[in-house]
Amino acid sequence: MSEGIYLHGYSEWEQERLLQQNDILSKYIYQKIDLTGKKRVLEVGCGVGAQMIYMLNKYPDLHITGLELEEKQLEKATENLMNSGIPKERYSLIQGNATQTGWETHQDFDTVVMIWVLEHIPDCEQVLRELKRILRSDTELWITEVYHQGFATYPAMPAILDFWQKMILFQSQSGGDANIGLRLGQLLHSTGIHTEWVTPFPMFFDARNPVARNEMFLYWKDLMYSSIDSMEQNGYGVKVQWNQVEIELNQLLEDTNSVFYYSFIQAKAII
Ligand SMILES: C[S@@+](CC[C@H](N)C(=O)[O-])C[C@H]1O[C@@H](n2cnc3c(N)ncnc32)[C@H](O)[C@@H]1O
């Protein structure tokens, strides 16, 4: 990335994690997102193509353009899309910066999807202004964002919570915002984008649904681990803590009374 430090990095492990992440999270992310009848989608910050593959499979009439800053991600997205067997005519991948696309106005998209992207962009308001500049005023916009302060476990685990707080701090020191979901409505409002709704999406699992709960604990382990190298390189001293984090995660996995809670934030708007 040209702006700031990208918390998760671009290693092969991380690229694989992005694919697996979507296998787990898509059942929650797409509960409200409805692309029925849509034809041309722009996915901003498409990463390695995980969301594109999901949407193209779910909606057979869709064409998706993936816009991505990092060349390495685009290379992996090309490979993943080819391996998915989805015909090439149904998608295109473009390298570019969402804050300044250089595109002409009134692009022919009917929908924009943006998932886990604004949290990494220092001037995220500029992304919304840029979308407003280039798109038709009836373009639908679906944004899914993090709200990391909304993570909790029962029992509370000190090493996990400490690591998590450091991750939040590191992301803001890197120019991003791990709690951006909280500001999503305000950001849309201040850029003059008409918001249909902004809503928290709680993922709340306990003894009533131990399979989903433990799947999330395991996913959380990879999510936290994905930032460990960047944090270590930037003086956070988290590697010595990791062993304790793993011990606590295993305790949560083995405890039949444990609870997982996280809430991401989603918005539907019209440009
Ligand atoms: C956490 S990944 C999410 C990828 C994808 N949306 C998904 O859910 O799998 C965030 C992606 O946004 C990209 N990105 C960050 N800043 C960007 C910018 N200014 N313009 C375009 N892409 C950007 C990063 O390179 C990264 O691939």
The ligand as a MOL file (V3000), in Angstrom:
LIG
                    3D

  0  0  0     0  0            999 V3000
M  V30 BEGIN CTAB
M  V30 COUNTS 27 29 0 0 0
M  V30 BEGIN ATOM
M  V30 1 C -8.8820 -6.7020 4.3170 0
M  V30 2 S -8.6830 -6.6680 2.5960 0 CHG=1
M  V30 3 C -10.3440 -7.0730 2.1090 0
M  V30 4 C -10.4160 -7.6500 0.7340 0
M  V30 5 C -11.8160 -8.0580 0.2590 0
M  V30 6 N -12.7380 -6.9300 0.2750 0
M  V30 7 C -12.3630 -9.1920 1.0990 0
M  V30 8 O -13.2730 -8.9830 1.9010 0
M  V30 9 O -11.8300 -10.3060 0.9550 0 CHG=-1
M  V30 10 C -8.5560 -4.9530 2.1760 0
M  V30 11 C -8.0790 -4.7210 0.7580 0
M  V30 12 O -8.2440 -3.3320 0.4190 0
M  V30 13 C -7.1300 -2.9410 -0.3840 0
M  V30 14 N -6.9890 -1.4730 -0.3350 0
M  V30 15 C -6.5280 -0.7300 0.6910 0
M  V30 16 N -6.5180 0.5670 0.3740 0
M  V30 17 C -7.0150 0.6730 -0.8840 0
M  V30 18 C -7.2430 1.7690 -1.7760 0
M  V30 19 N -6.9700 3.0290 -1.4100 0
M  V30 20 N -7.7570 1.5070 -2.9960 0
M  V30 21 C -8.0490 0.2310 -3.3750 0
M  V30 22 N -7.8310 -0.8480 -2.5770 0
M  V30 23 C -7.3260 -0.6370 -1.3460 0
M  V30 24 C -5.9570 -3.6860 0.2640 0
M  V30 25 O -4.8420 -3.7470 -0.5830 0
M  V30 26 C -6.5870 -5.0290 0.5710 0
M  V30 27 O -6.4210 -5.9310 -0.4870 0
M  V30 END ATOM
M  V30 BEGIN BOND
M  V30 1 1 1 2
M  V30 2 1 2 3
M  V30 3 1 2 10
M  V30 4 1 3 4
M  V30 5 1 4 5
M  V30 6 1 5 6
M  V30 7 1 5 7
M  V30 8 2 7 8
M  V30 9 1 7 9
M  V30 10 1 10 11
M  V30 11 1 11 12
M  V30 12 1 11 26
M  V30 13 1 12 13
M  V30 14 1 13 14
M  V30 15 1 13 24
M  V30 16 1 14 15
M  V30 17 1 14 23
M  V30 18 2 15 16
M  V30 19 1 16 17
M  V30 20 1 17 18
M  V30 21 2 17 23
M  V30 22 1 18 19
M  V30 23 2 18 20
M  V30 24 1 20 21
M  V30 25 2 21 22
M  V30 26 1 22 23
M  V30 27 1 24 25
M  V30 28 1 24 26
M  V30 29 1 26 27
M  V30 END BOND
M  V30 END CTAB
M  END
